[in-house]
């Protein structure tokens, strides 16, 4: 199979991405698909990419932690972290295309991604030396890990796999039918839409631009507020849509 054929196969085997996440949809995912399609016919397995991603993350976080903003070492660490972020889309796509996915793998991947991203945002926030931003970071990380915990419980204990089609995350919009003929709910829906549009696109690319413009403080303020709002709302939706997993009766 050619790289083009591999690309189409990998793309078709990957679940649709919310188009509100413009940078991920039009930039991260295509590059991740391309990388996965290049190694598809080799002996490289998804786990190999995952291990390589972890190594890059560790090296990049070290460079970011010991370097000053706008220094060469910081930029090098940032670029390495950006590459590891792209590999996150490549290993998952390759695993689905080769049918090598597992429930444990999905949980491990989610938890590890949040672990590294938490350290990353912690190190970036420390660069500001702002107590206010540290408090916002603590609130955000607490909410973020709460959502990871909820998702992990669902993946461990939900007995049928249909919940994956209902699972809510940072990129999941609110369904229209829940807000029909209700002005207040329509307003909430619009607020959620615009909040997601902003928070979903506060990516590493945008972050790097803000760092170059010496506006990291403004970026992190938007990041913590928008992400925290999305997490709270989406966590409520996760519980509401999957509340039956809490029942002890077998629904199969």
Secondary structure, 3 states (H helix, E strand, C coil): CCHHHHHHHHHHHCCCCCCCCHHHHHHHHHHHHHHHHHHCCCCCCHHHHHHHHHHHHHHHHHHHHHCCCCCHHHHHHHHHHHHHHHHHHHHHHHHHHCCCCCHHHHHHHHHHHHHHHHHHHHHHHHCCCCHHHHHHHHHHHHHHHHHHHHHHHHHHHCCCHHHHHCCCCCCCCCCHHHHCCCHHHHHHHHHHHHHHHHHCCCCHHHHHHHHHCCCHHHHHHHHHHHHHHHHHHHHHHHHHHCHHHHCCCCCC
